[in-house]
Amino acid sequence: MTRKIYSLLLYLLVPAVLVRLLIRGLRNRGYWHRWSERFGRVARLPAGTLWVHAVSVGEVRAAVPLVVALEQRFPGQHILVTTMTPTGSAQVHKLFGARVAHCYLPYDLPSAVARFLTRTQPRIALVMETELWPNLFRACAAHHIPVVVANVRMSEKSMHRYLRFSRLARATLADVSVFAAQTQADAARLQRLGAEVRRIAVTGSMKFEIHLPASLREEAQALRRQWGAQRAVWIAASTREGEDEMVLTRFIELRGRFPELLLVLVPRHPERFAQVARLCRRTGLPVALRSDREAVLSPATAILVGDTMGELALLYAAADVAFVGGSLVPTGGHNLLEPAAAGVAVVFGPHMFNFTEIARLVVERGAGRRVRDSVEMGAAVATYLENAELRFSTGEAGRRMVEENRGALQRTLSLIEPLLTA
């Protein structure tokens, strides 16, 4: 009965969901396209496709090592990668091109899910992080399609949200074959929700499976020469609404101590690129856009807005110190491991509930600093800019931390392979 009520509510909400797509399309027109896929009308695929679901950009990046490993271990096998957002879709096309099939995951409507599974015929469902879909998982179980929820991250906040619908959550978890949890704490929260202990394994985080291209350092050095080899560079990346103003305030203060300091400001979502650029121009400082490749970054340029996709690793590697956004406002933070892997000192705010263990490890290993507010953020950035030796040792600590914590991919594959050979 609980599932029927859930499904009925979803059908009733369809008009509101479509209106939301229209509204979101005002910022990103990708939301206006391919609506049929959101109702399961997707291209037909060969039976036995390996299906990986990654909600948006961050999950797609985390899934890259898994997809590559599947390609290597199962050559010739068709792979489908689904997302929920246009930015995630663009990331799939950028990273994999025609090597994988791609479509949007349908809404969790019984009819849409049935249509999707009939047309894609997956051999296994590999769901990144913590995406729990009651009707989708039940349909997979009915079709004898094993479901693996990989790289599981279950915060206290998420757990309590699911506990409001404990009966439905417990039934949904029962349809999952294996949970690959990032930490013991994530595993414990899954158990509290009702997942069976025998179906849970602690594998670590696949976000540590970062293998930067050998050419990255050389490309970053070339970029620094374009910016001005002697200039200090602070990158504030994955910023969320409300953080850009704080970053700009602290940046203007820091310019008093570091007159040639360059701020690279990279908003989290593409639909905010233009808005953040306008915000930067209101400071009265010279602003350039990364997308404007014809523009020459002059020594007078104070702010570079990172309004491109797929370049964050390069921008991190070209910086002296990084602030990772989503952490000064209560959105849960973003991935600290990308700048750490590039050997860049990391600064982040108090709101890291989506990356609790990684944030703790970064501080413990001396790979960065956690601050309470934007004032402390500015002070931490200044400390790193003033002290080259500290900056270097902090960056090296981050690089070693990432290298020493790899292994989640192999542990996850060891859970997946028996399901594919059964």
C-alpha positions as CSV (number, residue, x, y, z in Angstrom):
1,M,0.0,0.0,0.0
2,T,2.9,2.4,0.8
3,R,4.4,1.9,-2.6
4,K,1.0,2.5,-4.3
5,I,0.5,5.8,-2.5
6,Y,4.1,6.8,-3.4
7,S,3.4,6.0,-7.1
8,L,0.0,7.8,-7.1
9,L,1.7,10.9,-5.6
10,L,4.4,10.8,-8.3
11,Y,1.7,10.7,-11.1
12,L,-0.1,13.6,-9.5
13,L,3.1,15.6,-9.3
14,V,4.0,15.1,-13.0
15,P,2.4,18.5,-14.1
16,A,4.4,20.3,-11.4
17,V,7.6,18.5,-12.4
18,L,7.1,19.6,-16.0
19,V,6.6,23.2,-14.9
20,R,9.8,22.9,-12.9
21,L,11.6,21.7,-16.1
22,L,10.3,24.7,-17.9
23,I,11.5,27.1,-15.2
24,R,14.9,25.4,-14.9
25,G,15.2,25.7,-18.7
26,L,15.3,29.5,-18.4
27,R,18.8,29.1,-17.0
28,N,19.9,26.0,-18.8
29,R,18.0,25.2,-22.0
30,G,19.0,21.6,-21.8
31,Y,16.1,21.1,-19.5
32,W,13.7,21.8,-22.4
33,H,15.0,18.9,-24.5
34,R,14.6,15.1,-24.5
35,W,11.5,15.0,-22.2
36,S,10.5,11.7,-23.7
37,E,13.6,10.1,-22.1
38,R,12.3,11.2,-18.7
39,F,9.3,8.9,-19.3
40,G,11.3,5.9,-20.4
41,R,11.1,6.4,-24.2
42,V,14.8,5.8,-24.9
43,A,16.7,4.2,-27.7
44,R,16.7,0.4,-27.7
45,L,20.0,-1.3,-26.6
46,P,21.3,-4.9,-26.9
47,A,20.4,-7.3,-24.2
48,G,23.0,-7.5,-21.4
49,T,24.0,-3.9,-21.3
50,L,26.0,-2.8,-18.3
51,W,24.2,0.2,-16.9
52,V,25.8,2.9,-14.7
53,H,23.6,5.7,-13.2
54,A,25.3,8.9,-12.1
55,V,23.0,11.8,-11.2
56,S,25.1,14.8,-12.4
57,V,28.6,16.1,-13.0
58,G,30.2,15.1,-9.7
59,E,28.8,11.5,-9.8
60,V,29.8,11.2,-13.5
61,R,33.4,12.1,-12.6
62,A,33.4,9.7,-9.7
63,A,32.1,7.0,-12.1
64,V,34.8,7.4,-14.7
65,P,37.2,4.8,-13.1
66,L,34.4,2.3,-12.8
67,V,33.3,2.8,-16.4
68,V,36.9,2.5,-17.7
69,A,37.4,-0.7,-15.6
70,L,34.2,-2.2,-17.0
71,E,35.4,-1.4,-20.6
72,Q,38.6,-3.2,-19.8
73,R,37.2,-6.2,-18.1
74,F,34.2,-6.7,-20.4
75,P,35.5,-5.7,-23.9
76,G,32.8,-5.5,-26.5
77,Q,30.0,-5.2,-23.8
78,H,27.6,-2.3,-24.3
79,I,27.7,0.3,-21.5
80,L,24.9,2.7,-20.7
81,V,25.4,5.8,-18.5
82,T,22.3,7.6,-17.3
83,T,22.1,11.0,-15.6
84,M,19.4,13.3,-14.4
85,T,20.8,16.7,-15.5
86,P,21.9,18.3,-18.8
87,T,25.3,19.2,-17.2
88,G,25.7,15.5,-16.3
89,S,24.7,14.6,-19.8
90,A,27.3,17.0,-21.3
91,Q,29.9,15.5,-19.0
92,V,29.2,12.0,-20.2
93,H,29.5,13.0,-23.8
94,K,32.7,14.9,-23.1
95,L,34.4,12.1,-21.2
96,F,33.3,9.1,-23.2
97,G,32.0,10.3,-26.5
98,A,30.4,7.4,-28.5
99,R,32.1,4.8,-26.3
100,V,29.0,4.5,-24.1
101,A,25.3,5.0,-24.7
102,H,23.6,7.8,-22.8
103,C,20.1,8.9,-21.9
104,Y,18.3,10.5,-18.9
105,L,17.1,8.2,-16.2
106,P,13.3,8.2,-16.3
107,Y,11.2,9.5,-13.4
108,D,10.3,6.8,-10.9
109,L,6.9,6.2,-12.4
110,P,6.0,2.5,-12.8
111,S,5.1,2.9,-16.5
112,A,8.2,4.9,-17.3
113,V,10.5,2.5,-15.4
114,A,9.0,-0.6,-17.2
115,R,9.4,1.1,-20.6
116,F,13.0,2.0,-19.8
117,L,14.0,-1.5,-18.7
118,T,12.3,-3.1,-21.7
119,R,14.2,-0.9,-24.1
120,T,17.6,-1.0,-22.4
121,Q,17.6,-4.6,-21.1
122,P,20.4,-4.1,-18.6
123,R,22.4,-7.0,-17.2
124,I,23.2,-5.1,-14.0
125,A,22.3,-1.7,-12.5
126,L,25.3,0.2,-10.9
127,V,23.9,3.2,-9.1
128,M,26.5,5.8,-7.9
129,E,26.3,7.2,-4.4
130,T,22.9,7.2,-2.7
131,E,20.1,7.3,-5.2
132,L,17.3,5.2,-4.0
133,W,14.3,4.7,-6.4
134,P,11.5,2.5,-5.0
135,N,9.8,1.6,-8.3
136,L,13.0,1.3,-10.3
137,F,14.6,-1.0,-7.8
138,R,11.5,-3.1,-7.4
139,A,11.2,-3.5,-11.2
140,C,14.9,-4.5,-11.4
141,A,14.3,-7.2,-8.8
142,A,11.3,-8.4,-10.7
143,H,13.4,-8.7,-13.9
144,H,16.2,-10.4,-11.9
145,I,18.5,-7.4,-12.6
146,P,21.0,-7.1,-9.7
147,V,21.3,-3.6,-8.3
148,V,24.6,-2.4,-6.8
149,V,24.6,1.0,-5.0
150,A,28.3,2.0,-5.2
151,N,30.3,4.6,-3.5
152,V,27.5,5.0,-0.9
153,R,27.5,8.2,1.0
154,M,24.7,8.4,3.7
155,S,24.8,11.5,5.8
156,E,22.9,11.9,9.1
157,K,20.6,14.4,7.3
158,S,19.9,12.0,4.4
159,M,19.3,9.1,6.8
160,H,16.7,11.1,8.9
161,R,15.0,12.2,5.7
162,Y,14.6,8.5,4.6
163,L,13.5,7.5,8.1
164,R,10.4,9.7,7.6
165,F,9.3,7.0,5.1
166,S,10.9,4.1,6.9
167,R,8.6,1.4,5.5
168,L,9.1,2.4,1.9
169,A,12.9,2.9,2.5
170,R,13.2,-0.6,4.1
171,A,11.4,-2.2,1.1
172,T,13.5,-0.3,-1.4
173,L,16.8,-1.3,0.4
174,A,15.6,-5.0,0.3
175,D,15.7,-4.8,-3.5
176,V,19.4,-3.9,-3.6
177,S,21.9,-6.8,-4.1
178,V,25.0,-5.0,-2.7
179,F,25.8,-1.7,-1.0
180,A,29.4,-0.6,-1.4
181,A,29.7,2.0,1.4
182,Q,32.4,4.6,1.6
183,T,32.9,4.4,5.4
184,Q,31.8,2.4,8.5
185,A,29.6,5.3,9.4
186,D,27.8,5.1,6.1
187,A,27.4,1.4,6.5
188,A,25.9,1.9,10.0
189,R,23.3,4.4,8.7
190,L,22.3,1.9,6.0
191,Q,21.7,-0.7,8.7
192,R,19.6,1.8,10.7
193,L,17.5,2.3,7.6
194,G,16.9,-1.5,7.4
195,A,19.6,-2.8,5.0
196,E,20.7,-6.3,5.7
197,V,24.3,-6.5,7.1
198,R,25.2,-9.3,4.7
199,R,24.5,-7.0,1.7
200,I,26.8,-4.2,2.9
201,A,30.5,-3.9,2.3
202,V,32.8,-1.0,3.2
203,T,35.0,-0.3,0.2
204,G,36.2,3.3,0.7
205,S,35.5,6.2,-1.6
206,M,36.0,5.9,-5.3
207,K,36.6,9.6,-5.3
208,F,40.2,8.7,-4.3
209,E,40.5,7.0,-7.7
210,I,41.9,10.2,-9.2
211,H,44.5,9.7,-11.9
212,L,45.5,13.0,-13.3
213,P,46.9,13.0,-16.8
214,A,50.7,13.2,-17.1
215,S,50.4,16.4,-19.2
216,L,48.4,18.2,-16.5
217,R,51.3,19.8,-14.7
218,E,52.9,21.0,-18.0
219,E,49.5,22.5,-19.1
220,A,49.0,24.2,-15.7
221,Q,52.5,25.7,-15.9
222,A,51.7,27.0,-19.4
223,L,48.5,28.5,-18.1
224,R,50.3,30.2,-15.2
225,R,52.7,31.8,-17.7
226,Q,49.6,33.2,-19.6
227,W,48.2,34.6,-16.3
228,G,51.6,36.0,-15.2
229,A,54.2,33.7,-13.8
230,Q,54.9,35.9,-10.7
231,R,51.2,36.4,-9.8
232,A,49.7,34.6,-6.8
233,V,46.5,32.7,-7.8
234,W,43.6,31.8,-5.5
235,I,40.9,29.6,-6.9
236,A,37.4,29.5,-5.3
237,A,35.7,26.6,-7.0
238,S,32.2,25.0,-6.9
239,T,30.8,28.0,-5.2
240,R,27.1,28.1,-4.4
241,E,24.7,30.9,-4.2
242,G,25.6,33.2,-1.2
243,E,29.3,32.3,-1.3
244,D,30.4,34.4,-4.2
245,E,29.8,37.6,-2.3
246,M,31.8,36.3,0.6
247,V,34.7,35.3,-1.6
248,L,34.7,38.6,-3.4
249,T,34.7,40.6,-0.1
250,R,37.7,38.6,1.2
251,F,39.4,38.9,-2.2
252,I,39.2,42.7,-2.2
253,E,40.7,42.7,1.3
254,L,43.5,40.4,0.2
255,R,44.3,42.6,-2.7
256,G,45.5,45.1,-0.2
257,R,48.2,42.7,0.9
258,F,48.8,41.0,-2.4
259,P,48.2,43.6,-5.1
260,E,48.7,41.3,-8.0
261,L,46.6,38.5,-6.7
262,L,44.4,36.8,-9.3
263,L,41.1,35.2,-8.2
264,V,39.7,32.3,-10.3
265,L,36.1,32.0,-9.4
266,V,34.3,28.9,-10.6
267,P,30.5,28.6,-9.8
268,R,29.2,25.1,-9.2
269,H,26.4,25.3,-11.8
270,P,26.6,26.5,-15.4
271,E,23.3,28.4,-15.1
272,R,25.0,30.7,-12.6
273,F,27.9,31.6,-14.8
274,A,26.4,34.8,-16.2
275,Q,25.0,35.9,-12.8
276,V,28.4,35.4,-11.1
277,A,30.2,37.3,-13.9
278,R,27.8,40.3,-13.3
279,L,28.5,40.1,-9.6
280,C,32.3,40.2,-10.2
281,R,32.0,43.2,-12.5
282,R,30.1,45.1,-9.8
283,T,33.3,45.2,-7.8
284,G,34.8,47.6,-10.3
285,L,37.8,45.3,-10.8
286,P,38.8,44.0,-14.3
287,V,37.1,40.7,-15.0
288,A,37.8,38.1,-17.7
289,L,35.9,35.0,-18.7
290,R,37.6,31.7,-19.2
291,S,35.3,30.9,-22.1
292,D,36.5,34.0,-24.0
293,R,39.7,32.3,-25.4
294,E,40.4,35.2,-27.7
295,A,40.8,37.6,-24.7
296,V,44.3,38.1,-23.4
297,L,44.5,38.1,-19.6
298,S,46.4,41.3,-18.8
299,P,48.4,41.9,-15.6
300,A,45.6,44.2,-14.6
301,T,42.9,41.5,-14.7
302,A,41.9,40.8,-11.2
303,I,39.2,38.1,-11.6
304,L,38.9,35.2,-14.0
305,V,35.4,33.6,-14.0
306,G,35.7,29.9,-14.8
307,D,32.6,29.6,-17.0
308,T,33.7,26.4,-18.9
309,M,33.0,22.7,-18.2
310,G,35.6,20.0,-17.8
311,E,38.5,22.3,-16.9
312,L,38.4,22.3,-13.1
313,A,41.4,19.9,-12.7
314,L,43.5,22.2,-14.9
315,L,42.4,25.3,-13.0
316,Y,43.1,23.7,-9.7
317,A,46.6,22.6,-10.8
318,A,47.4,26.2,-11.9
319,A,46.4,27.7,-8.6
320,D,48.4,28.3,-5.3
321,V,45.6,27.7,-2.9
322,A,42.0,26.5,-3.3
323,F,38.8,27.2,-1.5
324,V,36.2,24.5,-2.2
325,G,32.6,25.8,-2.1
326,G,29.3,24.6,-0.9
327,S,30.9,24.7,2.6
328,L,30.3,28.2,3.8
329,V,26.6,27.7,3.2
330,P,24.7,24.7,4.4
331,T,24.7,22.6,1.2
332,G,27.1,19.9,2.4
333,G,30.4,20.8,0.6
334,H,32.0,19.5,-2.5
335,N,34.9,17.2,-3.4
336,L,38.2,18.2,-1.6
337,L,40.2,15.5,-3.3
338,E,40.4,17.2,-6.7
339,P,42.6,20.0,-5.6
340,A,44.4,17.7,-3.1
341,A,45.3,15.3,-5.9
342,A,46.8,18.3,-7.8
343,G,49.0,19.1,-4.9
344,V,47.1,22.3,-4.0
345,A,46.5,23.5,-0.4
346,V,42.8,23.3,0.4
347,V,40.6,25.6,2.5
348,F,36.9,24.7,3.2
349,G,34.1,25.9,5.4
350,P,32.2,24.3,8.3
351,H,29.3,22.7,6.3
352,M,30.9,19.5,5.0
353,F,28.2,16.9,6.0
354,N,28.3,15.3,2.5
355,F,32.0,14.7,2.9
356,T,32.4,14.2,6.6
357,E,35.1,11.6,6.5
358,I,37.1,13.1,3.7
359,A,37.0,16.5,5.4
360,R,38.3,14.9,8.6
361,L,41.1,13.1,6.8
362,V,42.2,16.3,5.0
363,V,42.6,18.1,8.3
364,E,44.3,15.1,10.0
365,R,46.8,14.7,7.2
366,G,47.6,18.4,7.1
367,A,46.3,18.7,3.5
368,G,44.2,21.7,4.2
369,R,42.3,23.9,6.7
370,R,38.7,23.9,7.9
371,V,37.4,27.4,8.7
372,R,34.3,28.6,10.5
373,D,33.4,31.6,8.3
374,S,34.6,33.7,5.4
375,V,36.8,35.9,7.7
376,E,38.8,32.8,8.7
377,M,38.8,31.7,5.1
378,G,40.5,34.9,4.0
379,A,43.0,34.5,6.8
380,A,43.8,30.9,5.9
381,V,44.3,31.9,2.2
382,A,46.6,34.7,3.2
383,T,48.7,32.3,5.4
384,Y,49.2,30.0,2.4
385,L,50.0,32.8,0.0
386,E,52.6,34.3,2.4
387,N,54.3,31.0,3.2
388,A,55.6,29.1,0.1
389,E,57.1,26.3,2.2
390,L,53.8,25.7,4.1
391,R,51.9,25.8,0.8
392,F,54.2,23.2,-0.7
393,S,54.1,20.8,2.3
394,T,50.3,21.1,2.5
395,G,50.0,20.3,-1.2
396,E,52.3,17.3,-1.0
397,A,50.4,16.0,2.0
398,G,47.2,16.1,0.0
399,R,48.8,14.4,-3.0
400,R,50.1,11.6,-0.7
401,M,46.7,11.3,1.0
402,V,45.0,10.6,-2.3
403,E,47.6,8.1,-3.4
404,E,47.5,6.1,-0.2
405,N,43.7,5.8,-0.1
406,R,43.1,4.4,-3.5
407,G,41.7,0.9,-3.8
408,A,37.9,1.4,-3.6
409,L,37.5,0.7,-7.3
410,Q,39.1,-2.8,-7.0
411,R,37.1,-3.6,-3.9
412,T,33.9,-2.5,-5.7
413,L,34.7,-4.6,-8.8
414,S,35.2,-7.6,-6.5
415,L,31.5,-7.2,-5.4
416,I,30.2,-6.6,-9.0
417,E,32.0,-9.5,-10.8
418,P,30.2,-12.4,-9.0
419,L,26.9,-10.8,-10.0
420,L,27.9,-10.7,-13.6
421,T,29.2,-14.3,-13.7
422,A,26.4,-15.8,-11.7
